[in-house]
Amino acid sequence: MTDAVLGDLEPSAVRVRFPPSPTGMLTVGNIRSALFNWAFARHFGGTLVLRIEDTDTSRNTEEGYRYTYDALRWLGLNWDEGPEAGGDFGPYLQSERMDIYADVVAKLMAAGKAYHCYCSQEELDQRREEARTAGQHSGYDGHCRNLSPEQVQAYVDEGRRTVVRLRMPDHPIVFDDLVRGEITFLPENLGDYVLVRANGYPLYPLVNPVDDALMEITHILRGEDLLPSTPRQIALYEALAEIGVGSGRTPRFGHLPMVMGEGNKRLSKRDKGSGLTEYVERGFLPEGLLNYLALLGWSIAEDRDVFTMAEMVEAFDIRKVNSNAARFDPKKCEAINAAHMRLLPQEEFAQRMIPFLAAAGVLAEQPSEEQLAVLRAAVPLVQERMNTLSESDEMLGFLFVDEDAFRVDPDAAAKVLTGDAHAVLDAAAKALADLEDTEWTTEAIEAALRASLIDGLGLKPKNAFGPVRVAISGRRISPPLFESLELLGREKSLHRLERARRTT
């Protein structure tokens, strides 16, 4: 299988690239592509190149560059070459490579691999419409491919603006896609395409293959939406090899399955759940999110969904990526993340909760030793119950919030602190008040409340402990009640029970 992927290439010579644009947030589709390239490079001990596609200056933002770097580092997808890492094939920002592109175009023109096209947009539109009407291919018809010197001069005299087109070969383009197998494109469906606009601006179909050739990229793993551009790029790689640009090796392609959203439509950056920022804010673990995105087209085993990135790197085989579209399932994504949260050591889990508790204003960014002790003691109570770190405040905020700021959720109060709740809180407060500080343990608290509320009042556990839970945590759902009371402490617990009694 390795030979089918590498050919005669040494594993360590593998070079892949991830080329985002600094125009906004990374989407889950972008991240999946970055992940597969990263895993591919790490599996073979090769190189991951980060190359920034920033030639569209109207859409770039200064924050976009920093966001891209920070996002990839948050994910743990570190690159070997590129911005802030350096390398021998820079610059790694396409906006800084314009002279390179101009030089390559000049060489292509001199070798007859590219030519000036003088057709106006109106002429192109008219000929395309005529071709469509006749049931023929409506791509560029090669009108300017073999102009005589006299025709060229006539167009020049008219003052026509020109684009530069690549002279496509007249034979089929066949390649072995690492995901989809052999694919053939017939020449009649491949018109000569534009490399450089009339304003002299180089286009994506030029700059990416040029960069791939000069950076000696060996494999290109990208979304299937880019598959139609592949034969054009292969033709350009071949032309570049003939004029001595790059290593002369055409990269191997693997087109990854589309990521679909609701209604079997392609997940777009406008769809909820498509952007990385949402997952960072919700408290997903990088390893949990990456694990799920890996499942969008690949699996480590038929009966296993949860794995570490190290395990993915060891097992990753691009030939085992499924070519069928993958549906993004938010619930499964959250479940995979929850599984990774359970795998964290308790101390690390506590540390990862701190930023979210601090953002909620209930814990300092640098907690006191007393607060840390409470947090560490609470982790075993909630680690199995949480799906994302953004639930930290909901689950444990009541343990740290100042008493003046403590509030009972109105919905919880309306549903639980009604009817016999006053009598329940009164009995609970009296039972717990009989416990001294030295007796304030989970076991003693449970025994006192069961004796008072279940044996004494004859209540069922739900009716007995529900009002107490809401009174001390402010919510209907909390960590185990008796442990929570112990962690909250005797003074605060009695104070909250009393306050709830007065308002019930």
C-alpha positions as CSV (number, residue, x, y, z in Angstrom):
1,M,0.0,0.0,0.0
2,T,2.9,2.3,0.7
3,D,4.3,1.9,-2.8
4,A,0.9,2.8,-4.2
5,V,1.0,6.0,-2.3
6,L,4.7,6.9,-2.4
7,G,5.9,5.3,-5.6
8,D,9.7,5.6,-5.6
9,L,9.6,8.4,-3.0
10,E,11.3,7.9,0.3
11,P,8.7,8.3,3.2
12,S,10.7,11.2,4.8
13,A,10.6,13.1,1.4
14,V,6.8,13.5,1.7
15,R,5.8,17.1,1.5
16,V,2.2,18.3,1.8
17,R,0.7,21.7,2.2
18,F,-2.2,23.4,3.8
19,P,-3.1,26.7,2.0
20,P,-5.7,28.7,3.9
21,S,-6.8,32.3,3.1
22,P,-6.6,34.9,5.8
23,T,-10.2,36.0,5.2
24,G,-12.0,34.8,8.3
25,M,-12.5,31.8,10.5
26,L,-11.4,28.2,9.6
27,T,-14.4,26.0,8.9
28,V,-14.7,22.3,9.9
29,G,-14.0,21.5,6.2
30,N,-10.8,23.5,6.3
31,I,-9.8,21.8,9.6
32,R,-10.5,18.3,8.2
33,S,-8.3,19.1,5.2
34,A,-5.5,20.4,7.5
35,L,-5.8,17.4,9.8
36,F,-5.6,14.8,7.0
37,N,-2.5,16.6,5.5
38,W,-0.9,16.8,9.0
39,A,-1.6,13.1,9.7
40,F,-0.3,12.1,6.3
41,A,2.9,14.0,6.8
42,R,3.4,12.8,10.4
43,H,2.7,9.2,9.4
44,F,5.5,9.1,6.9
45,G,7.9,11.4,8.9
46,G,7.5,14.1,6.1
47,T,6.9,17.8,6.0
48,L,3.8,19.9,6.4
49,V,4.0,23.3,4.7
50,L,1.7,26.1,5.7
51,R,1.2,28.5,2.7
52,I,-1.1,31.5,2.9
53,E,-3.3,32.2,-0.1
54,D,-3.5,36.0,0.3
55,T,-3.4,37.2,-3.3
56,D,-7.0,38.4,-2.9
57,T,-6.0,41.5,-1.0
58,S,-9.6,42.9,-0.9
59,R,-10.7,40.1,1.4
60,N,-7.7,39.7,3.6
61,T,-7.7,41.1,7.1
62,E,-4.7,41.6,9.4
63,E,-6.5,39.7,12.1
64,G,-7.0,36.9,9.6
65,Y,-3.3,36.0,9.5
66,R,-3.0,35.8,13.3
67,Y,-6.3,34.0,13.7
68,T,-5.0,31.3,11.2
69,Y,-1.8,30.7,13.1
70,D,-3.4,30.7,16.5
71,A,-6.2,28.4,15.4
72,L,-3.9,25.8,14.0
73,R,-1.7,25.9,17.1
74,W,-4.8,25.6,19.3
75,L,-5.7,22.5,17.3
76,G,-2.2,21.1,17.7
77,L,-1.7,21.0,13.9
78,N,1.8,22.5,13.9
79,W,3.5,23.1,10.6
80,D,7.1,22.4,9.7
81,E,7.6,25.2,7.2
82,G,5.8,28.4,6.6
83,P,5.1,31.7,8.4
84,E,6.7,32.0,11.8
85,A,8.5,28.6,11.2
86,G,10.7,29.5,8.2
87,G,12.0,27.1,5.6
88,D,14.0,26.9,2.5
89,F,11.2,27.5,0.0
90,G,9.8,30.8,1.1
91,P,8.3,33.3,1.1
92,Y,5.2,31.4,2.3
93,L,2.7,34.2,1.7
94,Q,1.6,34.3,-1.9
95,S,1.3,38.1,-1.8
96,E,5.1,38.1,-1.4
97,R,5.7,35.9,-4.5
98,M,4.3,38.1,-7.3
99,D,7.7,38.5,-9.0
100,I,8.1,34.7,-9.0
101,Y,4.7,34.3,-10.8
102,A,5.6,37.0,-13.3
103,D,8.9,35.3,-14.1
104,V,7.2,31.9,-14.6
105,V,4.6,33.3,-16.9
106,A,7.3,34.9,-19.0
107,K,9.0,31.5,-19.3
108,L,5.8,29.8,-20.2
109,M,5.1,32.4,-22.9
110,A,8.6,32.1,-24.3
111,A,8.3,28.3,-24.5
112,G,4.9,28.5,-26.3
113,K,3.2,26.9,-23.3
114,A,1.0,29.9,-22.8
115,Y,-0.3,32.7,-25.0
116,H,-2.1,36.0,-25.0
117,C,-5.9,35.9,-25.5
118,Y,-7.5,39.0,-27.0
119,C,-11.1,37.9,-26.9
120,S,-13.5,40.3,-25.3
121,Q,-16.0,39.1,-22.7
122,E,-18.9,39.8,-25.2
123,E,-17.2,37.6,-27.8
124,L,-16.6,34.8,-25.3
125,D,-20.2,34.9,-24.1
126,Q,-21.5,34.8,-27.7
127,R,-19.4,31.9,-28.7
128,R,-20.2,30.0,-25.5
129,E,-23.9,30.5,-26.1
130,E,-23.6,29.3,-29.7
131,A,-21.7,26.2,-28.5
132,R,-24.4,25.4,-25.9
133,T,-27.1,25.8,-28.5
134,A,-25.3,23.4,-30.8
135,G,-24.9,20.9,-27.9
136,Q,-21.1,21.4,-27.8
137,H,-18.6,22.0,-25.0
138,S,-19.0,25.6,-24.0
139,G,-15.5,26.2,-22.6
140,Y,-13.0,28.4,-24.3
141,D,-12.8,27.4,-28.0
142,G,-9.1,28.2,-28.6
143,H,-9.8,31.2,-30.8
144,C,-6.5,33.0,-30.0
145,R,-4.4,29.8,-29.8
146,N,-2.8,30.1,-33.2
147,L,-3.2,33.7,-34.3
148,S,-1.0,34.9,-37.1
149,P,1.3,37.8,-36.5
150,E,-1.0,40.0,-38.6
151,Q,-4.1,39.0,-36.4
152,V,-2.1,39.8,-33.3
153,Q,-1.1,43.2,-34.6
154,A,-4.6,44.0,-35.6
155,Y,-5.8,43.2,-32.0
156,V,-3.0,45.3,-30.6
157,D,-3.9,48.2,-32.8
158,E,-7.5,48.0,-31.5
159,G,-6.1,48.4,-28.0
160,R,-7.5,45.2,-26.8
161,R,-6.7,44.0,-23.3
162,T,-5.3,40.5,-23.0
163,V,-5.3,37.7,-20.6
164,V,-2.8,34.8,-20.5
165,R,-4.0,31.3,-21.2
166,L,-2.3,28.0,-20.7
167,R,-2.1,25.9,-23.9
168,M,-3.8,22.6,-22.8
169,P,-2.6,19.3,-24.2
170,D,-4.6,17.6,-26.9
171,H,-4.5,14.2,-25.1
172,P,-6.6,12.9,-22.2
173,I,-5.4,13.7,-18.7
174,V,-5.4,10.5,-16.5
175,F,-4.3,10.3,-12.9
176,D,-4.7,7.9,-10.0
177,D,-6.6,9.7,-7.3
178,L,-5.5,8.5,-3.9
179,V,-9.1,8.4,-2.7
180,R,-11.1,7.9,-5.9
181,G,-8.9,5.7,-8.1
182,E,-8.2,6.4,-11.7
183,I,-9.9,9.5,-13.2
184,T,-9.8,10.6,-16.8
185,F,-10.5,14.0,-18.3
186,L,-10.9,14.2,-22.1
187,P,-9.3,17.1,-24.0
188,E,-12.5,18.2,-25.6
189,N,-13.8,19.1,-22.1
190,L,-10.6,21.0,-21.1
191,G,-10.4,24.4,-22.7
192,D,-7.3,26.6,-22.4
193,Y,-7.8,28.4,-19.1
194,V,-6.7,31.8,-17.8
195,L,-3.5,32.1,-15.8
196,V,-3.3,35.9,-15.6
197,R,-6.1,38.5,-15.8
198,A,-6.0,41.4,-18.1
199,N,-4.9,43.6,-15.2
200,G,-1.8,41.4,-14.8
201,Y,-3.1,39.7,-11.7
202,P,-2.2,36.0,-11.4
203,L,-5.0,33.6,-10.7
204,Y,-5.3,30.6,-8.4
205,P,-4.9,28.0,-11.2
206,L,-1.4,29.6,-11.8
207,V,-0.1,30.5,-8.4
208,N,-0.9,27.2,-6.5
209,P,0.7,24.8,-9.1
210,V,3.7,27.2,-9.3
211,D,4.1,27.2,-5.6
212,D,3.6,23.4,-5.4
213,A,6.3,22.9,-8.0
214,L,8.8,25.3,-6.4
215,M,8.1,24.0,-2.9
216,E,8.5,20.4,-4.1
217,I,5.1,19.4,-2.8
218,T,4.7,15.6,-3.4
219,H,1.0,15.0,-2.4
220,I,-2.1,17.2,-2.4
221,L,-5.0,16.3,-0.2
222,R,-7.9,18.6,-0.7
223,G,-11.7,18.8,-1.0
224,E,-13.5,17.1,-3.9
225,D,-15.0,20.5,-4.8
226,L,-11.6,21.3,-6.3
227,L,-11.5,18.1,-8.5
228,P,-12.6,19.9,-11.7
229,S,-9.5,22.1,-11.5
230,T,-7.1,19.1,-11.2
231,P,-6.5,18.3,-14.9
232,R,-5.7,21.9,-15.6
233,Q,-3.2,21.9,-12.7
234,I,-1.6,18.7,-13.9
235,A,-1.2,20.2,-17.4
236,L,0.6,23.2,-15.8
237,Y,2.8,20.9,-13.7
238,E,3.9,19.2,-16.9
239,A,4.5,22.5,-18.6
240,L,6.5,23.7,-15.6
241,A,8.6,20.6,-15.7
242,E,9.4,21.1,-19.4
243,I,10.7,24.6,-18.8
244,G,12.7,23.6,-15.8
245,V,10.6,25.1,-13.0
246,G,10.5,23.0,-9.8
247,S,11.5,19.4,-9.3
248,G,9.7,18.0,-12.4
249,R,7.5,15.7,-10.3
250,T,3.8,16.1,-10.5
251,P,2.2,15.8,-7.1
252,R,-0.2,12.9,-6.3
253,F,-3.8,14.0,-5.6
254,G,-6.3,12.8,-3.1
255,H,-9.7,14.5,-3.2
256,L,-11.5,14.2,0.2
257,P,-15.2,13.7,0.5
258,M,-17.5,16.7,0.8
259,V,-18.8,17.5,4.3
260,M,-22.5,17.8,4.3
261,G,-24.8,19.7,6.7
262,E,-28.6,19.7,7.2
263,G,-30.7,18.7,4.3
264,N,-27.8,16.9,2.5
265,K,-26.4,20.3,1.5
266,R,-22.7,21.1,1.5
267,L,-21.8,22.6,4.9
268,S,-20.9,26.2,4.3
269,K,-19.2,28.8,6.4
270,R,-22.6,30.5,7.0
271,D,-24.1,27.4,8.6
272,K,-24.3,27.1,12.3
273,G,-21.6,24.7,13.6
274,S,-19.3,25.2,10.6
275,G,-16.8,27.6,12.2
276,L,-13.9,26.8,14.6
277,T,-14.6,29.8,16.8
278,E,-17.9,28.2,17.9
279,Y,-16.2,25.1,19.2
280,V,-13.5,27.0,21.0
281,E,-16.1,29.1,22.8
282,R,-18.2,26.1,23.7
283,G,-15.2,24.4,25.3
284,F,-14.6,21.6,22.9
285,L,-11.2,19.9,23.4
286,P,-9.0,20.2,20.3
287,E,-8.4,16.5,20.4
288,G,-12.1,15.8,20.7
289,L,-13.0,18.0,17.7
290,L,-10.2,16.6,15.6
291,N,-11.1,13.0,16.4
292,Y,-14.7,13.6,15.2
293,L,-13.5,15.4,12.0
294,A,-11.2,12.5,11.2
295,L,-14.3,10.3,11.2
296,L,-15.7,12.4,8.3
297,G,-14.3,10.1,5.7
298,W,-11.9,7.8,7.6
299,S,-12.0,5.4,10.5
300,I,-9.3,3.8,12.6
301,A,-11.3,0.6,12.9
302,E,-14.9,-0.5,12.2
303,D,-15.8,-0.9,15.9
304,R,-13.9,2.1,17.3
305,D,-14.7,5.8,17.1
306,V,-12.5,7.3,19.9
307,F,-8.8,7.6,19.4
308,T,-5.9,9.9,20.1
309,M,-4.1,11.9,17.5
310,A,-1.0,9.8,18.0
311,E,-3.0,6.7,17.2
312,M,-4.4,8.4,14.1
313,V,-0.9,9.3,12.9
314,E,0.2,5.7,13.3
315,A,-2.8,4.2,11.5
316,F,-3.5,6.8,8.9
317,D,-3.8,5.5,5.3
318,I,-5.1,7.9,2.7
319,R,-6.2,4.9,0.6
320,K,-8.8,4.1,3.3
321,V,-10.5,7.4,3.1
322,N,-14.1,6.9,1.9
323,S,-15.0,8.8,-1.3
324,N,-18.7,9.2,-0.4
325,A,-19.9,12.5,1.1
326,A,-19.7,12.7,4.9
327,R,-22.5,14.1,7.0
328,F,-21.6,16.4,9.9
329,D,-23.5,15.2,13.0
330,P,-23.4,17.8,15.8
331,K,-24.6,15.4,18.4
332,K,-22.0,12.8,17.6
333,C,-19.3,15.5,17.5
334,E,-20.3,16.4,21.1
335,A,-20.4,12.8,22.1
336,I,-16.8,12.2,20.8
337,N,-15.7,15.3,22.6
338,A,-17.3,14.1,25.9
339,A,-15.4,10.8,25.5
340,H,-12.1,12.7,25.3
341,M,-13.1,14.8,28.4
342,R,-13.5,11.5,30.3
343,L,-10.0,10.5,29.2
344,L,-8.3,13.5,30.7
345,P,-6.4,13.1,34.0
346,Q,-8.4,14.9,36.8
347,E,-5.8,17.5,37.4
348,E,-5.7,18.5,33.7
349,F,-9.5,18.5,33.5
350,A,-9.5,20.9,36.4
351,Q,-7.0,23.2,34.7
352,R,-9.0,23.2,31.5
353,M,-12.1,24.3,33.4
354,I,-10.5,27.3,35.0
355,P,-10.7,29.7,31.9
356,F,-14.4,29.0,31.6
357,L,-15.1,29.5,35.3
358,A,-13.0,32.7,35.1
359,A,-14.9,33.9,32.0
360,A,-18.2,33.4,34.0
361,G,-16.8,35.6,36.7
362,V,-17.0,33.1,39.5
363,L,-13.3,32.2,39.7
364,A,-10.1,34.2,39.4
365,E,-7.8,33.5,36.4
366,Q,-5.3,32.5,39.1
367,P,-7.4,30.7,41.7
368,S,-6.5,30.6,45.3
369,E,-5.2,27.3,46.8
370,E,-8.5,27.0,48.6
371,Q,-10.5,27.4,45.4
372,L,-8.2,24.9,43.6
373,A,-8.8,22.4,46.3
374,V,-12.6,22.7,45.9
375,L,-12.3,22.5,42.1
376,R,-10.1,19.3,42.3
377,A,-12.5,17.7,44.7
378,A,-15.4,18.6,42.4
379,V,-13.9,17.2,39.2
380,P,-14.8,13.5,40.0
381,L,-18.4,14.6,40.5
382,V,-18.8,16.2,37.0
383,Q,-16.2,14.8,34.6
384,E,-18.5,12.0,33.6
385,R,-21.5,14.3,33.3
386,M,-20.1,17.1,31.1
387,N,-19.9,17.2,27.3
388,T,-18.1,20.5,26.8
389,L,-16.0,22.8,29.1
390,S,-18.6,25.6,28.6
391,E,-20.8,23.7,31.0
392,S,-18.2,24.4,33.8
393,D,-20.1,27.3,35.2
394,E,-23.5,25.6,35.0
395,M,-22.1,22.6,36.8
396,L,-19.7,24.2,39.4
397,G,-20.2,27.9,39.4
398,F,-22.4,27.7,42.5
399,L,-19.4,26.5,44.5
400,F,-17.4,29.7,43.8
401,V,-19.8,32.5,43.2
402,D,-20.0,35.2,45.9
403,E,-23.1,34.9,48.1
404,D,-24.3,38.4,47.1
405,A,-24.2,37.4,43.4
406,F,-25.7,33.9,43.8
407,R,-29.0,33.6,42.0
408,V,-31.6,30.8,41.7
409,D,-32.6,30.1,38.1
410,P,-36.1,31.5,37.7
411,D,-37.3,28.5,35.7
412,A,-35.9,26.1,38.3
413,A,-37.6,28.0,41.1
414,A,-40.9,28.1,39.3
415,K,-40.9,24.3,38.7
416,V,-39.4,23.1,42.0
417,L,-39.6,25.7,44.8
418,T,-43.4,25.5,44.9
419,G,-46.1,23.6,46.9
420,D,-44.5,21.7,49.8
421,A,-41.0,23.1,49.0
422,H,-41.1,25.4,52.0
423,A,-41.7,22.6,54.4
424,V,-39.0,20.5,52.8
425,L,-36.4,23.4,53.0
426,D,-37.4,24.1,56.6
427,A,-36.9,20.4,57.6
428,A,-33.6,20.2,55.6
429,A,-32.3,23.4,57.2
430,K,-33.1,22.1,60.7
431,A,-31.5,18.7,60.1
432,L,-28.3,20.1,58.7
433,A,-28.1,22.8,61.4
434,D,-27.7,20.0,63.9
435,L,-24.4,18.9,62.2
436,E,-21.3,20.6,63.5
437,D,-18.5,21.7,61.2
438,T,-16.5,18.6,62.1
439,E,-19.4,16.5,61.1
440,W,-20.0,18.2,57.7
441,T,-19.2,15.2,55.5
442,T,-21.0,13.6,52.6
443,E,-22.0,10.6,54.6
444,A,-23.4,12.6,57.6
445,I,-25.2,15.0,55.3
446,E,-26.9,12.2,53.4
447,A,-27.9,10.4,56.6
448,A,-29.4,13.6,58.1
449,L,-31.4,14.5,55.0
450,R,-32.7,11.0,54.5
451,A,-33.8,10.8,58.1
452,S,-35.5,14.2,58.0
453,L,-37.1,14.2,54.5
454,I,-37.6,10.6,53.5
455,D,-38.2,9.0,56.9
456,G,-39.6,12.0,58.7
457,L,-41.8,13.6,56.0
458,G,-42.3,10.4,54.0
459,L,-41.2,12.0,50.7
460,K,-39.8,10.3,47.6
461,P,-36.2,11.2,46.9
462,K,-37.1,13.4,43.9
463,N,-39.5,15.5,46.0
464,A,-37.2,15.4,49.0
465,F,-33.9,16.5,47.4
466,G,-35.1,18.5,44.4
467,P,-35.9,21.7,46.5
468,V,-32.6,21.3,48.4
469,R,-30.6,21.0,45.1
470,V,-32.2,24.1,43.6
471,A,-31.7,26.1,46.9
472,I,-28.0,25.4,47.1
473,S,-27.0,25.2,43.4
474,G,-29.6,27.5,41.8
475,R,-30.3,24.8,39.2
476,R,-32.3,21.6,38.8
477,I,-29.3,19.8,37.6
478,S,-26.1,19.8,39.6
479,P,-23.3,17.4,40.8
480,P,-24.4,14.8,43.3
481,L,-26.3,16.7,46.1
482,F,-24.6,15.4,49.2
483,E,-21.1,15.9,47.9
484,S,-22.1,19.3,46.7
485,L,-23.2,20.3,50.1
486,E,-20.0,19.1,51.6
487,L,-17.9,21.1,49.1
488,L,-20.1,24.2,49.5
489,G,-19.6,24.1,53.2
490,R,-21.9,24.3,56.2
491,E,-22.2,28.1,56.5
492,K,-23.0,28.8,52.8
493,S,-25.3,25.8,52.6
494,L,-27.4,26.8,55.6
495,H,-27.4,30.4,54.4
496,R,-28.8,29.4,50.9
497,L,-31.4,27.1,52.4
498,E,-32.6,29.9,54.7
499,R,-32.8,32.4,51.8
500,A,-34.7,29.9,49.7
501,R,-37.1,29.3,52.7
502,R,-37.8,33.0,52.9
503,T,-38.7,33.3,49.2
504,T,-40.7,30.1,48.9
